Amino acid sequence: MPQRTEVIIDLAALKHNVSMARKAAPYSKLMAVIKANAYGHGMLDIAKALSDVEGFAVARIDEAIKLREAGVTQTIMVFTGFLSADEVRQFSHYDLDAVIHSEYQLELLNASAAVKPLSVWLKINTGMNRLGVDSSAVTRLNDGLQLSGKVRLPIKLMTHLACADDMSRPTTTQQIELFDACTSGLAGEQSIANSAGLLGWQQARRHWVRPGIMLYGGSPFCNAAASDDGLLPVMTLKSSVLSLQTVKKGECVGYGGVWQAKKTSLIATVGIGYGDGYPRHAEIGTFVLLGRQQAPLVGRVSMDSINIDVSQCESVQVGDEVVLWGEGLPIEELAEKSGTISYELMCGVTERVLRVIKGAEDGG
Ligand SMILES: *Cc1c(COP(=O)(O)O)cnc(C)c1O
């Protein structure tokens, strides 16, 4: 009988990937990036499994508070920092590390009632042009933060790399040089590297590294598979064959009838669709895995199901397990076939998909 649609989270693979990060940056403290529900893997489960990292990073304050309330004691960096006077108070109360990316945050700090001094990271825009203060404003803002009397000294320093996934571009070196130029003489700890920076750019490995995607077994590099870096997939998305039917030459499959059988074909309907996070834009011909056999997608992806052509497969039966990505089928392949990146696919697995945690230690 058909199995449930599940996403398996393999904590042993997660720990393996952490050890790869440690090996590549042995002198850096590791801040595991677990924003967006740990890229869809389940933030609290991942944080609990990573009890030996020095810190965590999230995008929003509510993610950080959830971690503290669950008993996380390590450093927690919040990429957006505080966005109101009330949040300044919460950063202090929960002992969260605030990223200072805009001048208005200094005003918020100065306007807030006296609080226990905050741990802050001054984020410098070195070319990403997303969040970060201009290099010319670093000294002024650094002085302003010191004078506020509300931050712990020395102020920590960070930037974010825009093109570290592409080893052939000069941008990363330029960003690092600019960072070094405008932080020279400042004493605080530094952080530059995301996963691609950590694995690919030695100069980016500072006091702290901030890997995300590599911990989950996704390749941070363009045109690469994660296995190239010795990473293992943490997430495997699975479903099973709900029904089998033979379609005759000339008959169509699925909405809009966009796929037409060129010969008599055996079509399997699999219980997963875009309502679960399988991308609707996956191309016809994208492979799924049936045991060790590959079978191509045919027709449009529906909300609850997809159809695959199993004419070339041996002995397919209702109930057979189908892997959409993960173990045996690199997520990068599907991402490429659906015009996206592994990050978006991981984040997009929906609530209704049952999460199964594998590889947790006894009693842990
Ligand atoms: C998301 C993010 C990271 C992690 O990036 P990966 O490519 O997943 O390693 C690091 N730093 C910042 C500021 C981020 O937004």
The ligand as an SDF file (V2000), in Angstrom:
LIG
                    3D

 15 15  0  0  0  0  0  0  0  0999 V2000
   21.8750   33.2330    4.7810 C   0  0  0  0  0  0  0  0  0  0  0  0
   23.1250   33.8960    5.2040 C   0  0  0  0  0  0  0  0  0  0  0  0
   24.2960   33.1480    5.4490 C   0  0  0  0  0  0  0  0  0  0  0  0
   24.4340   31.6770    5.0960 C   0  0  0  0  0  0  0  0  0  0  0  0
   24.5810   31.5460    3.6990 O   0  0  0  0  0  0  0  0  0  0  0  0
   24.8020   30.1200    2.9900 P   0  0  0  0  0  0  0  0  0  0  0  0
   24.9950   30.4590    1.5630 O   0  0  0  0  0  0  0  0  0  0  0  0
   23.5520   29.3420    3.2050 O   0  0  0  0  0  0  0  0  0  0  0  0
   25.9720   29.5040    3.6370 O   0  0  0  0  0  0  0  0  0  0  0  0
   25.3770   33.8210    6.0190 C   0  0  0  0  0  0  0  0  0  0  0  0
   25.3230   35.1450    6.2830 N   0  0  0  0  0  0  0  0  0  0  0  0
   24.2310   35.8850    6.0190 C   0  0  0  0  0  0  0  0  0  0  0  0
   24.2330   37.3460    6.3320 C   0  0  0  0  0  0  0  0  0  0  0  0
   23.0960   35.2940    5.4580 C   0  0  0  0  0  0  0  0  0  0  0  0
   22.0250   36.0390    5.1650 O   0  0  0  0  0  0  0  0  0  0  0  0
  1  2  1  0
  2  3  1  0
  2 14  2  0
  3  4  1  0
  3 10  2  0
  4  5  1  0
  5  6  1  0
  6  7  2  0
  6  8  1  0
  6  9  1  0
 10 11  1  0
 11 12  2  0
 12 13  1  0
 12 14  1  0
 14 15  1  0
M  END
$$$$
